[in-house]
């Protein structure tokens, strides 16, 4: 239940002040796709490139977040929605701090991703669909999760027993089954640079 005794506090240092200090514009690069599509690998490589060029970044990864902030959330549909809601709020805080934040989450439901988009100003949420066919993701199966899901050991597994709602109009679509890592990274960076320059 939401408290009615909470008042929004204002402070002297603004987001614009932080961006000026950091010499960049903040935004969210939101990587979404099936398990095994390459979200974390891509986000990691993109962050490396930005970091090496002096940009201030932070990467939020689905598995890592579930070890801490979201360790009390299950994988039911309701749990998945709350997982993304919390990440959206954290990403918003990073943007307010002037940071370029990258998020690598399956985030299977369109409504949840669009809700995060509404937390940010126009152009600050960059949806990146890491598009890879289910059969290729299953072949990769780097964590052995698809095999377990097929055996019924993991309920509500995206792509097997729970749906993945692909973005309808993402800012970027990368095809990790057709293109190599560097091609996909360059595609993302070429879109991003104009948005993060002060």
C-alpha positions as semicolon CSV with decimal commas, in nm:
position;residue;x (nm);y (nm);z (nm)
1;X;0,000;0,000;0,000
2;X;0,141;0,337;-0,104
3;X;0,197;0,588;0,176
4;X;0,019;0,923;0,157
5;X;0,273;1,084;0,393
6;X;0,557;1,108;0,140
7;X;0,653;1,441;-0,015
8;X;0,889;1,479;-0,313
9;X;1,208;1,654;-0,202
10;X;1,396;1,899;-0,427
11;X;1,774;1,952;-0,424
12;X;2,006;2,214;-0,568
13;X;2,219;1,984;-0,787
14;X;2,024;1,887;-1,098
15;X;2,066;1,617;-1,356
16;X;2,185;1,881;-1,604
17;X;2,456;1,981;-1,356
18;X;2,570;1,619;-1,330
19;X;2,569;1,569;-1,708
20;X;2,773;1,886;-1,751
21;X;3,028;1,760;-1,498
22;X;3,043;1,417;-1,666
23;X;3,046;1,566;-2,019
24;X;2,776;1,332;-2,149
25;X;2,401;1,287;-2,182
26;X;2,246;1,005;-1,985
27;X;2,016;0,741;-2,128
28;X;1,911;0,378;-2,093
29;X;2,019;0,112;-2,341
30;X;1,762;-0,162;-2,272
31;X;1,865;-0,501;-2,416
32;X;1,573;-0,745;-2,443
33;X;1,560;-1,094;-2,593
34;X;1,543;-1,464;-2,521
35;X;1,783;-1,637;-2,287
36;X;2,091;-1,721;-2,493
37;X;2,027;-1,449;-2,752
38;X;2,341;-1,262;-2,650
39;X;2,205;-0,973;-2,439
40;X;2,467;-0,984;-2,165
41;X;2,756;-1,042;-2,405
42;X;2,647;-0,749;-2,621
43;X;2,579;-0,515;-2,329
44;X;2,918;-0,599;-2,179
45;X;3,100;-0,528;-2,505
46;X;2,911;-0,204;-2,569
47;X;2,989;-0,088;-2,217
48;X;3,358;-0,167;-2,266
49;X;3,369;0,047;-2,578
50;X;3,192;0,339;-2,411
51;X;3,406;0,312;-2,098
52;X;3,729;0,308;-2,299
53;X;3,619;0,633;-2,465
54;X;3,569;0,801;-2,128
55;X;3,193;0,768;-2,087
56;X;3,054;0,697;-1,740
57;X;2,842;0,383;-1,755
58;X;2,682;0,112;-1,544
59;X;2,554;-0,229;-1,650
60;X;2,254;-0,388;-1,479
61;X;2,234;-0,762;-1,551
62;X;1,934;-0,983;-1,485
63;X;2,113;-1,266;-1,307
64;X;2,328;-1,032;-1,097
65;X;2,031;-0,823;-0,983
66;X;1,848;-1,137;-0,869
67;X;2,137;-1,213;-0,632
68;X;2,077;-0,889;-0,444
69;X;1,808;-0,625;-0,499
70;X;1,557;-0,871;-0,647
71;X;1,658;-1,186;-0,460
72;X;1,309;-1,204;-0,306
73;X;1,124;-1,213;-0,639
74;X;1,011;-1,536;-0,808
75;X;0,967;-1,611;-1,179
76;X;0,590;-1,604;-1,191
77;X;0,437;-1,351;-1,429
78;X;0,371;-1,121;-1,135
79;X;0,728;-1,165;-1,012
80;X;0,872;-1,089;-1,353
81;X;0,668;-0,770;-1,376
82;X;0,790;-0,655;-1,035
83;X;1,148;-0,742;-1,134
84;X;1,128;-0,511;-1,435
85;X;0,941;-0,241;-1,243
86;X;1,223;-0,222;-0,989
87;X;1,491;-0,222;-1,258
88;X;1,311;0,059;-1,437
89;X;1,316;0,269;-1,122
90;X;1,686;0,195;-1,064
91;X;1,766;0,283;-1,426
92;X;1,578;0,611;-1,382
93;X;1,796;0,694;-1,080
94;X;2,111;0,627;-1,281
95;X;1,988;0,856;-1,558
96;X;1,919;1,127;-1,302
97;X;2,279;1,080;-1,185
98;X;2,394;1,148;-1,542
99;X;2,506;0,791;-1,610
100;X;2,463;0,586;-1,928
101;X;2,295;0,270;-1,801
102;X;2,283;-0,059;-1,992
103;X;2,032;-0,324;-1,886
104;X;2,039;-0,689;-1,994
105;X;1,706;-0,849;-1,901
106;X;1,481;-1,090;-2,087
107;X;1,196;-0,853;-1,992
108;X;0,946;-1,065;-2,187
109;X;0,637;-0,845;-2,168
110;X;0,586;-0,537;-2,387
111;X;0,371;-0,362;-2,129
112;X;0,650;-0,378;-1,871
113;X;0,910;-0,239;-2,111
114;X;0,675;0,041;-2,216
115;X;0,612;0,126;-1,852
116;X;0,986;0,177;-1,806
117;X;0,993;0,395;-2,118
118;X;0,729;0,623;-1,963
119;X;0,956;0,684;-1,661
120;X;1,204;0,862;-1,886
121;X;1,196;1,160;-2,118
122;X;1,156;1,124;-2,495
123;X;1,461;0,959;-2,649
124;X;1,615;0,845;-2,320
125;X;1,493;0,485;-2,345
126;X;1,662;0,294;-2,627
127;X;1,501;-0,047;-2,672
128;X;1,743;-0,294;-2,827
129;X;1,585;-0,617;-2,948
130;X;1,852;-0,886;-2,944
131;X;1,677;-1,100;-3,201
132;X;1,775;-1,465;-3,225
133;X;1,553;-1,764;-3,315
134;X;1,454;-1,991;-3,028
135;X;1,620;-2,293;-3,191
136;X;1,955;-2,110;-3,205
137;X;1,923;-1,999;-2,843
138;X;1,851;-2,359;-2,749
139;X;2,155;-2,480;-2,941
140;X;2,373;-2,235;-2,750
141;X;2,205;-2,314;-2,415
142;X;2,513;-2,183;-2,236
143;X;2,352;-2,223;-1,893
144;X;2,170;-2,550;-1,965
145;X;1,839;-2,381;-1,889
146;X;1,645;-2,476;-2,201
147;X;1,719;-2,845;-2,149
148;X;1,593;-2,820;-1,792
149;X;1,285;-2,625;-1,904
150;X;1,206;-2,889;-2,168
151;X;1,221;-3,152;-1,892
152;X;0,975;-2,949;-1,686
153;X;1,231;-2,863;-1,420
154;X;1,198;-2,486;-1,468
155;X;0,841;-2,351;-1,478
156;X;0,746;-2,025;-1,653
157;X;1,054;-2,033;-1,874
158;X;1,045;-1,771;-2,150
159;X;1,017;-1,924;-2,496
160;X;0,914;-2,265;-2,364
161;X;0,631;-2,236;-2,110
162;X;0,601;-1,857;-2,096
163;X;0,579;-1,614;-2,390
164;X;0,829;-1,359;-2,515
165;X;0,658;-1,055;-2,662
166;X;0,902;-0,916;-2,915
167;X;0,923;-0,535;-2,941
168;X;0,700;-0,389;-3,210
169;X;0,906;-0,077;-3,278
170;X;1,244;-0,103;-3,107
171;X;1,498;0,170;-3,167
172;X;1,751;-0,100;-3,260
173;X;1,725;-0,464;-3,370
174;X;2,037;-0,675;-3,385
175;X;2,038;-1,027;-3,529
176;X;2,292;-1,227;-3,335
177;X;2,227;-1,540;-3,541
178;X;2,330;-1,363;-3,865
179;X;2,593;-1,111;-3,756
180;X;2,907;-1,139;-3,546
181;X;2,955;-0,963;-3,215
182;X;3,151;-0,666;-3,350
183;X;2,893;-0,595;-3,621
184;X;2,614;-0,588;-3,363
185;X;2,820;-0,372;-3,125
186;X;2,900;-0,122;-3,398
187;X;2,533;-0,103;-3,497
188;X;2,439;-0,014;-3,139
189;X;2,724;0,234;-3,092
190;X;2,656;0,416;-3,418
191;X;2,300;0,479;-3,300
192;X;2,406;0,573;-2,947
193;X;2,690;0,823;-2,998
194;X;2,473;1,113;-3,116
195;X;2,245;1,070;-2,816
196;X;2,512;1,076;-2,545
197;X;2,730;1,362;-2,670
198;X;2,680;1,678;-2,461
